Amino acid sequence: MIGAPSDDCSIPVADYQSFYALTQEFLMRVQRQADVSMVSFDSLLCDSVRCVTELNGKFLYVDSVHLTHDASLLLAHKLGLSGEE
């Protein structure tokens, strides 16, 4: 588990970066070597201090790493990847 309890259930960005450092490194290597694109939600979910775990009153995760279906749709829409205008 990452982060510390907070009133808004956010995760300190330093904890997030530390927890996912090896995963991020691996994904960047795959992106370079396999010539594929990686979609990151970090810019939508994190600022310089914290990463949110809820958005628009909806929880984003079903566990510590997997987005809910609704969160996936919401974030895809925010990135312009949903095919909807």
N, C-alpha and C positions, 0 to 999 in steps of 0.2 A: 504494500500500500504506500502511496506517496502523499506528500503534503501533511499539513497539520490541521486539526479541526479549526474551522472559522465560521463566523456567523452566516456567511453566504456560500459556504461549501467550496470556495475557490481553492486553488492549489498554487502555492508560491512558484513562480516561473523557474526559479533556480532548482527546485525539487523536480519539476517536470523535465527540465533539460538534463539533469543528472540521471534520472530514472530511464529516460529514453535515448541516452547518448549512443549506446551500442546499436540500438535499432535504427536510429537516424543514420549512423555511419554505414550500416549494412545497406539501407535503402538507397543512399547516395551512390554507393558502389554499384548496386544493381542498375540504377539509373544510367550511370556512365557506361558500364560494360555491356548492357543489353540494349542501350539506346532506347529507353522507354521514359515516359514522363511520370513524375510522381506528383500527386495532389496533396498539398499540405493545408490543414485548417488552422495552423498556428497563428497566422495573422488575424484570423477572425476570433480566435478563442483566447489569445494571450496578449497582454500588453507587457510593459517592462517590469511589472511587479507580480502579476498573477495570471492564472488561466482559469476561465470560468467553467463550471460544470453544469450550468443551466443557462438557458437563453430564452427570452420571451416567456418566462414562466414555465418552461418545459425542461425536464432533466435531459441531459445530452447522452449519458452513458448508461448501459445496462450493467457494466462492471467497470473495472479500472482501465480498460483499454478499448472496449467495443461501444460504438455509437448506437443509439436507438435508431429505429427506422425513421421516425419523425425527425430526429436530429440530422440524419444523413440527407434527407430531402431538404431541410431548412438550409443546411450548409452548402449543398450543391446549388440551390437557388441563389444564395448570397454570392457564390463564385461564378454565377452565370453558366453553370453546367447542367441545369435541369431541363433545358429545352423549352422552358416557359419564359415568357417576357414579363 
